[in-house]
């Protein structure tokens, strides 16, 4: 465990039990969300590679247009 995380847990241990539970629920939800995001990214890697190749092919064939951020 890093020193910063140790410090965060030490400071959190000084909170009232309700606040500790709220913080713990938030942290666990964040960790689960990050895990789901990583899994989704890994599962979509092949699809993203295919879409990227298709976009590059379209660009090479001159079928794309430059984006103008000012037009947004």
C-alpha positions, -999 to 999 in steps of 0.1 A, spaced: 0 0 0 13 34 -8 20 61 18 -7 83 4 -33 56 6 -22 48 41 -27 84 50 -61 85 34 -72 54 54 -58 68 86 -76 101 82 -108 82 72 -106 61 103 -111 94 123 -145 99 107 -178 89 124 -189 53 114 -216 66 91 -191 87 72 -167 58 70 -193 36 56 -203 62 30 -167 66 20 -162 28 18 -193 24 -4 -181 52 -27 -146 37 -30 -159 2 -36 -183 15 -63 -155 34 -80 -132 4 -80 -160 -18 -95 -167 9 -121 -131 10 -131 -130 -28 -133 -161 -28 -156 -145 -1 -178 -113 -21 -182 -132 -52 -191 -153 -34 -216 -123 -18 -232 -105 -52 -235 -136 -68 -250 -139 -39 -275 -103 -38 -286 -109 -59 -318 -139 -38 -327 -120 -6 -321 -91 -18 -342 -114 -27 -371 -132 7 -369 -98 24 -369 -86 5 -399 -118 13 -418 -115 50 -409 -79 51 -421 -89 34 -454 -116 60 -459 -92 87 -453 -66 73 -477 -93 71 -504 -101 107 -498 -136 100 -484 -132 121 -453 -134 158 -445 -113 178 -421 -131 188 -389 -136 225 -382 -139 228 -344 -153 263 -349 -183 249 -366 -194 231 -334 
